[in-house]
């Protein structure tokens, strides 16, 4: 996927979590027709102390600023479903 860009578009970090959580969220975003990419995906496994203090190994999900509002709704739905399962 190639994100469309213009002078106003910015990459925005939407979410940070485990590799599994980030991949699940990326899949949900894709289903909602929202392009995204994962940052620190490899480094979180190889050298987690380089990606965050305390080596908690977050993988970050990044979206276009143009899709941010729609993406936030996807994250809210995801987090609500996770809470329901607990």
C-alpha positions as CSV (number, residue, x, y, z in Angstrom):
1,X,0.0,0.0,0.0
2,X,1.1,3.5,-0.8
3,X,-0.3,6.3,1.3
4,X,-1.4,9.3,-0.7
5,X,0.5,12.4,0.4
6,X,0.2,16.2,0.0
7,X,1.8,19.0,1.8
8,X,-0.8,18.9,4.6
9,X,-0.6,15.1,5.3
10,X,1.3,13.9,8.3
11,X,2.1,10.5,9.7
12,X,0.4,10.2,13.1
13,X,1.1,7.5,15.8
14,X,-2.3,6.1,16.6
15,X,-1.4,3.2,18.9
16,X,1.5,1.5,20.7
17,X,1.3,-2.0,22.1
18,X,2.6,-5.5,21.7
19,X,3.3,-6.9,18.3
20,X,0.2,-9.0,18.4
21,X,-2.0,-6.0,19.4
22,X,-0.5,-3.8,16.7
23,X,-0.9,-6.4,14.0
24,X,-4.6,-7.0,15.0
25,X,-5.3,-3.3,15.0
26,X,-3.6,-2.9,11.6
27,X,-5.8,-5.7,10.2
28,X,-8.9,-3.9,11.6
29,X,-7.8,-0.6,10.0
30,X,-7.3,-2.4,6.7
31,X,-10.8,-3.8,6.9
32,X,-12.0,-0.2,7.4
33,X,-10.1,0.9,4.3
34,X,-7.5,2.8,6.3
35,X,-3.9,2.5,5.3
36,X,-1.4,2.1,8.1
37,X,2.1,0.8,8.8
38,X,3.9,-0.6,11.8
39,X,7.0,1.1,13.3
40,X,9.6,-0.7,15.4
41,X,8.1,-4.0,14.4
42,X,11.5,-5.7,14.1
43,X,13.4,-3.8,16.8
44,X,10.8,-4.7,19.4
45,X,11.8,-8.3,19.0
46,X,15.5,-7.9,18.4
47,X,16.4,-5.1,20.9
48,X,13.3,-4.0,22.8
49,X,15.4,-1.7,25.0
50,X,16.0,0.5,21.9
51,X,12.3,1.1,21.3
52,X,11.1,2.0,24.8
53,X,12.3,2.6,28.4
54,X,12.0,-0.6,30.4
55,X,12.1,-2.8,27.3
56,X,8.3,-3.2,27.1
57,X,8.8,-3.5,23.3
58,X,5.9,-1.4,21.9
59,X,5.1,-1.6,18.2
60,X,3.5,1.6,17.0
61,X,0.7,1.8,14.5
62,X,0.9,4.9,12.2
63,X,-1.8,6.3,10.0
64,X,-2.2,9.3,7.8
65,X,-3.5,12.5,9.4
66,X,-6.3,12.4,6.8
67,X,-7.6,9.1,8.2
68,X,-7.1,10.0,11.9
69,X,-10.7,10.5,12.9
70,X,-11.9,7.3,11.3
71,X,-8.9,5.4,12.7
72,X,-9.6,6.6,16.2
73,X,-13.1,5.1,16.0
74,X,-11.6,1.8,15.0
75,X,-9.2,1.9,18.0
76,X,-12.1,2.7,20.4
77,X,-14.1,-0.2,19.1
78,X,-11.0,-2.5,19.4
79,X,-10.3,-1.4,23.0
80,X,-14.0,-1.8,24.0
81,X,-14.1,-5.4,22.6
82,X,-10.8,-6.2,24.5
83,X,-12.4,-4.9,27.7
84,X,-15.5,-7.0,27.1
85,X,-13.4,-10.2,26.8
86,X,-11.7,-9.6,30.2
